[in-house]
């Protein structure tokens, strides 16, 4: 086994060094885990053998590990911060007795160095384990960590746990802390924020009762996860098919064991339930596995496979090829969704949710940012792309009304709908105009509460990318995004690496753009304060516009001029970096009648009422309660 691991590491290092970006490096980890689920005690017993290779230029004298389940004990950092934010649920406060709280307990621990020196000494502080090494770990050398541990599973709360007989197993095992050019990132599990992981290989053997069906990160390497037994025959009536498989008895004392193997991934999760049924598909050689609760068949059957295939095609074509052999979409216990490499847990069959969570395999899984420090690099990016996907797939407003359960038939027929971005712009305008506005790059656990964190991590960077695509033009933006993906796929990325890729590919200096969006808490507001024209000869008109900047952000502006004869001229003013007021002159072939700054609302101008030469038009409708129809460019 050691010879195989050394060969694997040698091949990985050779390939990695050939593809590295200049002097970039990242550590390598190989997890070999054997775990067993005790459903009566809600306990996972595990053994981990972890090969850790130091590919940094530094000599290390210690290692750190995450013990995420300990965050759900009383008096943890997550508990105390959650109390201050007002988001500690009754689960953590009173309804769960102390002796059954979630925890990750280390029963046996040892580190062995390459020269066979060993150490068994470690310390645990909150969710972080620290251990001194038995000998300095030089660049290129490796250690092996052996751990016996057990994880007490909580009732479902905060992305993971059990409810009835289903187990959503995530953030559940002793996991290496990332060591990068900034050093160790031994951050506790905060009340707000997510994760940062070290790339490597996972070989995980899972033992569960035989009646459970299992999905996991990675590809099936051995054993039977139970898929074939519950594979839906979609040519049959679902209830008839279900009755047939339920007639087959299962030994309640029997167990099933399977092994999943994953490469170039930085986390591992799995899900198990005796009520799952299974469907499959494929796109571009990528296997699609869908596991859902039997009671949800009317919504999930066939549709989720097709939606996942469409999403895979979209993401692979738009940003870069999917590097893994499979993706699993599973029916989780939570209301929304959560992403893991090759596996997502979705609370519904919503296509927008599927697009978001599968998108996270690109933005977090493949382009692996530090979610604690730069949550916007994954949440904002996939919020942007899933809205783009829905608008592309279901024009003009990005809603799949045919399959939507949110609206009844009357509403689908008579209501007016706007795209998601129009509604999100109103949300961001309210934030930008409030005292709660914060820079996007604020660390997640330092945000002014869950709502501000969500807007800064998801919505504001979504709108930033939307504006950036308009600024650069679709073709240039798309090319720059693909370049960013090609440079940093399967590596750790950052704000600087994203900005560098966008600037080098586009040939634009974008410091002014990113600084105001990421590091300032301001807003954009321009006004057309005056305009006049003079006739030049018989055929042209000189038009002058006085453009005034009222907000802190600077933007070039698209300008639409409609002539008296109905002709439309669209141009762009680009003197945005000079002063607070400017006179913009242009020559027109016909007499101007109406002028509007930013007619497509791509600059996030918080008040369009003073962007037009006259006044915004009226859109007269019956305002049905709940319709949420509020266009940006009309009353």
Buried (B, 14 or more C-beta within 10 A) or exposed (E): EEEEBEEBBEEBBEEBEEEEEEEBBBBBBBBBBBBBBBBEEBBBBBBBBBBBBBBBEEEBEBBBBBBBBBBBBEEBBBBBBBBEBEBBEEBBEEEBEEEEBBBBBBEEBBBBBEEEEEBEEBEBEBBBBBBEBBBEBEEEBBBBBBBBBBBBBBBBBBBBBBEEEBBBBBBBBBBBBBBBEEEBBBBBBBBBBBBBBBBBBBBBBBBBBBBBBBBBBBBBEEBBBBBEBBBBEEEEEBEEBBEEBEEEEBEEEEEBBBBBBBBBBBBBBBBBBBBBBBBBBEBEEBBBBBBBBBEBBEBBBEBBBBBBBBBBBBBBEBBBBBBBEBBBBBBBBBEBBBBBBBBBBBBBBBBBBBBBBBBBBBBBBBBBBBBBBBBBBBBBBBBBBBBBBBBEBBEEBBBBBEEBEEBEEEBBEEBBBBBBBBBBBBEBBEBBBEEBBBBBBBBBBEBBEBEBBBBBBBBBBBBBBBBBBBBBEEEBBBBBBBBBBEBBBBBBBBBEBBBBBBBEBBEBEBEEBBEBBBEBBBBBBBBBEEBEBEEEEEEBBBBEBBBBBBBEBBBBBBBBBBBEEEBEBEEEBEEBEEEEEBEBEBEBEBBBBEBBBBBEBBBBBBBBEBBBBEEBEEEEEEEEEEBBBBBBBEE
